[in-house]
Amino acid sequence: MQTKSLLTEFGFLSTLTGLVTKSSKELSIKQVLFQEFLQLLLIEIMVFGINYLFGFSTAFDATLNVTLTIVIALVFIVVYLVMWLNDQRSAKLFNEKLKAFQEEMIKQ
């Protein structure tokens, strides 16, 4: 039961890191990349912080810490890449349907 609670708390904390990327205005590419980097940094801190709190940090040597950091970053990058590809596909489909609708409206 305690493991389920820990996973729930970890999931909640992971979701909170997404608040870093929220903005009410349009951002430049530099600003978006900075927000994404900040979110990745917060996730890394959260993972290592939880490892430290539960006493797992002493079991990790420098090589394992570096490997864990790289793996977390790679997963983060792959997730955002998949999301970007999906957004591109959705935008292309939307534009194709919009173009077809506009051509149909011109014919009428």
C-alpha positions as CSV (number, residue, x, y, z in Angstrom):
1,M,0.0,0.0,0.0
2,Q,2.9,2.4,0.8
3,T,4.3,1.8,-2.7
4,K,1.0,2.9,-4.3
5,S,1.0,6.0,-2.2
6,L,4.6,6.7,-3.2
7,L,3.8,6.3,-6.9
8,T,0.8,8.6,-6.5
9,E,2.9,11.3,-4.8
10,F,5.7,10.9,-7.4
11,G,3.1,11.2,-10.2
12,F,1.7,14.4,-8.6
13,L,5.1,15.9,-8.2
14,S,5.9,15.1,-11.9
15,T,2.8,16.8,-13.0
16,L,3.7,19.9,-11.0
17,T,6.9,20.3,-13.1
18,G,4.6,20.9,-16.1
19,L,3.5,24.2,-14.5
20,V,6.9,25.6,-15.5
21,T,5.9,25.4,-19.2
22,K,2.6,27.3,-18.8
23,S,2.5,30.8,-20.2
24,S,-0.3,33.2,-21.0
25,K,1.6,34.8,-23.8
26,E,3.3,33.6,-27.0
27,L,6.9,32.8,-26.3
28,S,10.0,32.8,-28.5
29,I,11.7,29.6,-29.3
30,K,14.5,30.5,-26.9
31,Q,12.0,31.0,-24.1
32,V,10.3,27.7,-24.8
33,L,13.6,25.8,-24.9
34,F,14.6,27.4,-21.6
35,Q,11.3,26.4,-20.0
36,E,11.7,22.8,-21.3
37,F,15.3,22.7,-19.9
38,L,14.0,24.0,-16.6
39,Q,11.3,21.3,-16.5
40,L,13.9,18.6,-17.3
41,L,16.1,20.0,-14.5
42,L,13.2,19.9,-12.0
43,I,12.5,16.3,-13.0
44,E,16.2,15.4,-12.5
45,I,16.2,17.1,-9.1
46,M,13.0,15.3,-8.1
47,V,14.3,11.9,-9.1
48,F,17.6,12.3,-7.3
49,G,15.9,14.0,-4.3
50,I,13.5,11.0,-3.9
51,N,16.5,8.6,-4.2
52,Y,18.3,10.6,-1.5
53,L,15.2,10.7,0.8
54,F,14.8,7.0,0.6
55,G,18.5,6.3,1.2
56,F,19.2,5.0,-2.3
57,S,21.8,7.7,-3.1
58,T,24.5,5.8,-1.1
59,A,24.0,2.8,-3.4
60,F,24.7,4.9,-6.5
61,D,28.2,5.7,-7.6
62,A,29.2,8.5,-10.0
63,T,28.9,6.4,-13.1
64,L,25.4,5.3,-12.2
65,N,24.4,8.9,-11.4
66,V,25.6,10.1,-14.8
67,T,23.9,7.2,-16.5
68,L,20.6,7.9,-14.7
69,T,20.9,11.6,-15.6
70,I,21.5,10.8,-19.3
71,V,18.7,8.2,-19.4
72,I,16.2,10.6,-17.9
73,A,17.2,13.3,-20.4
74,L,16.9,10.9,-23.3
75,V,13.4,9.8,-22.2
76,F,12.4,13.4,-21.8
77,I,13.7,14.2,-25.3
78,V,12.0,11.2,-26.9
79,V,8.7,12.1,-25.3
80,Y,8.8,15.6,-26.6
81,L,9.9,14.5,-30.0
82,V,6.9,12.1,-30.3
83,M,4.6,14.9,-29.1
84,W,6.1,17.3,-31.7
85,L,5.7,14.7,-34.5
86,N,2.1,14.1,-33.5
87,D,1.5,17.9,-33.5
88,Q,3.0,18.1,-36.9
89,R,0.8,15.3,-38.2
90,S,-2.3,16.9,-36.7
91,A,-1.5,20.3,-38.1
92,K,-0.9,18.8,-41.6
93,L,-4.3,17.0,-41.4
94,F,-6.0,20.1,-40.2
95,N,-4.5,22.2,-43.0
96,E,-5.5,19.7,-45.7
97,K,-9.1,19.6,-44.4
98,L,-9.1,23.4,-44.3
99,K,-7.8,23.7,-47.8
100,A,-10.4,21.2,-49.1
101,F,-13.2,23.2,-47.3
102,Q,-12.0,26.4,-48.8
103,E,-11.9,24.9,-52.3
104,E,-15.4,23.6,-51.8
105,M,-16.6,27.0,-50.7
106,I,-15.0,28.7,-53.7
107,K,-16.8,26.3,-56.1
108,Q,-20.2,27.2,-54.7
